[in-house]
Amino acid sequence: MPTLEELNAQIEELTRQADEIKAQERGNVIAELREKIALYGITARELRLDIPSEPYRERRRAGMGGEKPVPKYTDGQGNYWAGGRGRKPAWVQEIINNGGNIEEYRIVD
């Protein structure tokens, strides 16, 4: 009966041999695929190679932390604004355009 050490050595040798065979066959498989793609006019889109694995919005949202910011302002009619960067909501912009002070709409903690 072989020892564990001998079996591990055999596994390593067989894995090395399998990797060599795979590398040799890989080139032939790629050449065959390229030939068939050219012959049949297959596009990357048809093979779904041009489509990311997950949509851009999904990837972007995944790393953003997830929680919504706490609202700092309200107009008393169900509209809220956290006061962050970016475009102001229409109701906030309207207050500012009419000469109002947005601080008058701050939510008191």
C-alpha positions as CSV (number, residue, x, y, z in Angstrom):
1,M,0.0,0.0,0.0
2,P,1.5,3.4,-1.0
3,T,2.1,6.0,1.6
4,L,0.3,9.4,1.8
5,E,3.5,11.1,0.6
6,E,3.7,8.8,-2.4
7,L,0.1,9.4,-3.3
8,N,0.5,13.2,-3.0
9,A,3.6,12.9,-5.3
10,Q,1.5,11.0,-7.8
11,I,-1.3,13.5,-7.6
12,E,1.1,16.4,-8.3
13,E,2.6,14.5,-11.3
14,L,-0.8,13.7,-12.7
15,T,-2.0,17.3,-12.2
16,R,1.2,18.6,-14.0
17,Q,0.5,16.2,-16.9
18,A,-3.1,17.2,-17.1
19,D,-2.1,20.9,-17.2
20,E,0.4,20.2,-20.0
21,I,-2.3,18.4,-22.1
22,K,-4.8,21.1,-21.4
23,A,-2.3,23.8,-22.6
24,Q,-1.6,21.8,-25.8
25,E,-5.2,21.2,-26.6
26,R,-6.2,24.8,-25.7
27,G,-4.5,26.2,-28.8
28,N,-6.3,23.8,-31.1
29,V,-9.7,24.6,-29.5
30,I,-9.1,28.3,-29.9
31,A,-8.1,27.9,-33.5
32,E,-11.2,25.7,-34.2
33,L,-13.5,28.2,-32.5
34,R,-12.1,31.2,-34.4
35,E,-12.5,29.2,-37.7
36,K,-16.2,28.5,-36.9
37,I,-16.9,32.0,-35.7
38,A,-15.5,33.4,-39.0
39,L,-17.3,30.8,-41.1
40,Y,-20.7,31.4,-39.5
41,G,-20.2,35.2,-38.9
42,I,-20.9,34.8,-35.2
43,T,-20.7,38.1,-33.2
44,A,-19.5,38.7,-29.6
45,R,-23.0,39.9,-28.8
46,E,-24.5,36.6,-30.0
47,L,-22.0,34.8,-27.7
48,R,-22.8,37.4,-24.9
49,L,-19.2,38.3,-24.6
50,D,-19.9,42.1,-24.9
51,I,-22.3,42.2,-22.0
52,P,-21.0,42.7,-18.5
53,S,-21.8,40.0,-16.0
54,E,-23.9,42.4,-14.1
55,P,-25.5,45.7,-15.1
56,Y,-23.5,48.9,-14.4
57,R,-26.1,50.3,-12.0
58,E,-26.0,47.1,-10.0
59,R,-22.2,47.2,-9.7
60,R,-22.2,50.8,-8.8
61,R,-24.9,50.5,-6.1
62,A,-23.2,47.5,-4.5
63,G,-20.3,49.6,-3.3
64,M,-22.1,52.7,-2.3
65,G,-23.0,51.8,1.3
66,G,-26.7,51.5,0.7
67,E,-28.4,53.7,3.3
68,K,-30.3,56.9,2.3
69,P,-29.1,60.1,4.0
70,V,-31.2,61.5,6.8
71,P,-33.5,64.4,5.6
72,K,-32.5,67.9,6.9
73,Y,-35.3,69.9,5.3
74,T,-39.0,69.6,4.6
75,D,-41.7,71.8,3.1
76,G,-44.4,70.3,5.4
77,Q,-46.1,68.7,2.3
78,G,-44.3,65.4,2.3
79,N,-41.2,66.6,0.5
80,Y,-37.8,66.1,2.1
81,W,-34.2,66.9,1.2
82,A,-31.0,65.8,2.9
83,G,-29.1,68.9,1.7
84,G,-26.3,66.9,0.0
85,R,-24.3,67.5,-3.2
86,G,-25.9,67.5,-6.6
87,R,-29.1,69.0,-7.9
88,K,-31.6,70.5,-5.5
89,P,-35.1,69.3,-5.6
90,A,-37.6,71.5,-7.5
91,W,-39.4,72.6,-4.3
92,V,-36.1,73.7,-2.7
93,Q,-35.0,75.5,-5.9
94,E,-38.4,77.3,-6.0
95,I,-38.0,78.5,-2.5
96,I,-34.5,79.9,-3.3
97,N,-35.7,81.5,-6.6
98,N,-38.5,83.3,-4.7
99,G,-36.0,84.8,-2.3
100,G,-36.8,82.4,0.6
101,N,-34.3,81.0,3.0
102,I,-34.0,77.2,2.9
103,E,-32.8,77.2,6.6
104,E,-36.4,78.1,7.6
105,Y,-37.4,74.7,6.4
106,R,-34.7,72.8,8.4
107,I,-36.0,69.9,10.5
108,V,-35.3,70.4,14.1
109,D,-33.7,67.4,15.8
